[in-house]
C-alpha cells in the first residue's frame, strides 16, 4: 500500500466517525453523563439519541432498499431528509414536554442547521459541508455548557481538523464549503439561544 492509499483510507475512516449523527451521539452522551440533571432525566437522553442520532443515520440503511436513492449524492439527499424529520420531532418533543433549556438549544441548533444546509445546497447550489457543520456545532455547544479547559479545546480542535483534512483529502469539499458549513452551525446555535430566551419570556 502506498502512502497516498493509506492516507485515503485514514481519510475515509475519519469521514465515517465524524458523521454529524455520530458526533451528536458523543455530544449528548458527554453532556448527559457529565451532568444528568441538565437533561431532565434519562428519558430525554434516550429521545435525544432517537431523534438526532438514529433518525439521521436511517438514510444509509434505507438507501439499500430504495433503489432511486442509489449513488453518493442521492444517499446524501436521503440522509439529509431523514435527519430533518428527526430534528423536527426533536423540536416538537422539546417544546411539548418542556425539556430543560440546554436540550432545547441543542434540538433547535440541529433543526436550524439542517435547514441551513438544505437552503445552501438546494437553493443556492453551494455544497455546504454537513460534516463541518456537525463538528463545529458540537464544539460550540460543548464549550457553551462546559468549563473551557485545555483538554476540551484540544479534543474539539482535533475533531474539526480531522473533518477538514479528510474532506479536502477525498475532494468531497473545498475550503469555502467547509467554512460555510461551519458558519451554518455557529449561526444556528446563536439563533437557537435567542429563540430559547424568547420562548421563556413568552411563557412567563
Buried (B, 14 or more C-beta within 10 A) or exposed (E): EEEEEEBBEBBEEBBEEBBBBBBBBBBBBBBBEEEEEBBBEEEBBEBBBBBBBEBBBBBBEBBEEEEEBEEEEBBBBBBBBBBBBBBBBBBEBBBEEEBBBBBBBBBBBBBBBBBBBBEBBEEEEBBBBBBBBBBBBBBBBBBBBEEEEEEBEEBBEEBBEBBBBBBBBBEBBEEEBBBBBBBBBBBBBEBBBEBBEEBEEEEE
